[in-house]
Amino acid sequence: MKKNKLKKQLVITLLALLSSSLVFAQGAGSAAPADNDTFNSLLANGLIFFAGLTMLGAVLALFHLLSMMIKVQQIKIYQEQGIEAYLEDVAKTNKDPWWKRQYKAWTNVVPVEKEDTVMLDHNYDGIKELDNSLPPWWVAMFYITIFLGVVFLAYYHVLGGPSQSDEYNAEMKVAEQAKAAFAATQANTIDEDNLEASTDTKDLSIGQTIYTTNCVACHGANGEGGVGPNLTDEFWIHGGGITNVFKTVKNGVPEKGMIAWSAQLKPADILKVSSYILSIQGTNPPNGKAPQGDKYVAEGEETPADTTVVNE
C-alpha cells in the first residue's frame, strides 16, 4: 500500500501551501505604505489577519477533501486485492510503537524461549552465561566518555586550555577576593579579642589622617607629646601594644581629659589610628616630651634590667 506515502506527500504539500500563504500575507502587509495613522494600521493588520484565516480555512477544507478521496481510493484497492491486503495493512498499522522498536533494535533482545541461541559454554555452579547485547545506556556512556576525552585532549593539549596550575591560581584569586569581601563586612566587628596591628600602607595612611584630625592638639603633630604623653618612646601610662593602645583610644581616659573615641570612630578606624601610633615608635621627634609611665615589654620578651618607671 502506498497510502502512508501519499498522506505524507499531501501533508507536506499542504504545509507548503500554508507557508506560502502566510508569506504572501506578510509581504502584502509590508508592501503597504507606512502610515502613522493608527486606524489605518489596525485596519490593514485586520485585513491581513482575516485573509490569513481565510487561507487557513481553505487549506483545512482541502486537506479534509483529500483525506476523503484517499479513503475512497483505499476502499477500491481493498476490493480489488481482497481481504489479505486489508489484514496486512492492519498488521502494519498495529505494530509496536517506534520507541519500543528502537529499544529492541538497540538491545537486540532475545525472547526467553530463544535464549539457547545466545547461550555460551560457560557454566559456573549451574549459572550459565548469555551473550546478550550490552545495555544501551552503558554503551552510550562509553562512547560519550570517548568523545569527551577527545574534546578534553584537544582543548587542554592542543588549543592551549588552562593547566591545573592555572586553574588553581585562578581559584585562589577568587578565594582572596571573597576573603577580602568578607573581611570588609566584618570591619566593624573588631574588638580587643581579635586585634592585629596593621602594617598596610593604606591603613597607616588613613590612621595618620585620623590622628592629624583628632589627636594633634594633645599629642603633637609627630607624636612628641604636649598636653598628652609622648607616643614615640617606649614608655606607656596605660600599657603599650596594639591591644592596650586600642583600648585606650576606644574607652578614653576621662580622668586625664581624653574622651572615649568609640562614640566618634568605627572600630576599624580605631584600629588604623592605633596601628599608626605604633608605627611612629622610635622616631624621636624634636621637642619630645619626657617619658611617662612604664616601659612596655611585649609578652614573651625578657624584661630589661634597666627598665625604669617614670611618673608624671
Summary of the structure (lengths in Angstrom):
residues: 312
radius of gyration: 45.8
end to end distance: 118.9
largest distance: 130.5
contacts: 724
relative contact order: 0.06
helix: 63%
strand: 6%
